[in-house]
């Protein structure tokens, strides 16, 4: 499944890159959001918008480059008083692209990406069946960086908006939020895609000979993680997402002290972890924050089949011995599949591959992202691992019972033959 997800993600990226080549990439746009004379958000970016809309005989896809004539929208703000910072770009006949930000003091992230487009714009949406404004949004962007660092991603970065194929494809993205000054920080957080490109581009010629061992010893793995309880509530305070699980991060990174790659397994500690999230009709998110670690889960619901699954996992980590903070995720996953109104349960240890350098281990997991009633888990649907674990003792028990039965029958037959060998005098 992980191989399929990775291949599918690569095919999607290749398709979008081809689209960029055919349509043409807009000129890089530079914008900044200010509070008085103080700059709080600054961005340089190019973007291509891929939008699926309905026509009389089906659907049609239109691809719109973000024009360099886009302007900063009036709803852009540095936030404050409980309001999130917003960067909103308006363009064309009533279209807008918005990014909202949040920060935990150590990192900042794009919490929400919103695309608003006007179907009444017949030049952009010819033969559209509907009219008026349509709004799509997602909390799964994968854009996060350390505070006082600039987020940079030259590679194409696809952010999906729902399950109908709509997406925003960023390229040449340089951005910083919660800025202490007017200039972008010289310190940078490089996106995972650029790190992969850099790694693959390294020369393969022979390196200078050295007698030193270049592989660092793996740290001692921790024991099983403690099981935590996490709840996301909606506006009226009732639970809309429930999760109970132990979590273990398996991450490969470059060690500063050893100057080489190490693999480390780290437990998440529920008593040190804060959780929040959001719920919508067909999407839900769970965000877990521990010191220097942020782990995000994205769930989607197919409203036609009433089936849900875990579609995305992203991680940002800035651990003490890291040469560079880690930031990466995968939004093309298909794990933890369940039915609306029921919970998904897996007591066995599961490994969920996310990226080549990052996987997540779960223990005693039970989760329900949709259809929660009375702040309680619905009836559980067990994972295949649990069913297999139950099947083994049943098979062993049946085999032992069969063996006992065979011994008993053999004993009775032998006893009967023994009696038949004597005659009464």
ABEGO torsion letter per residue (X at the ends): XAAAAAAAAAAAAAAAAAAAAAAEBBBBBBBBBBBEABBABBBBBBBBBBBBBBBAAEBBBBBBBBBAABBBBAABBAEEGGBBBBBBBBBEBGBBBBBBBBBAGABBBBABBBBBBBAABAAABBGBABBEBBBBBBABAGBBBBBGBBBBBABBBBBBBEAAGBBBBBBGBBBBBGBABABBBABBBBBAAAAAAAAAABBABBBBBBABBABBBBBBBBBBBBBBBBBBBBAAGBBABBBBBBBBBBBBBBBAAAGBBBBBBBBBBAAABBBBEBBBAABBBBBBBBBGBBBBBBBBBBAAAGBBBBABBBBBBBBAABABBBBBBBAABBBGBBBBGBBBBBABBBBBBABAABBBBBBGBBBBABGBBGGBBBBBBBBAAAAAAAAAAAAAAAAAAAAAAAAAAAAAAAAAAAAAABBBX
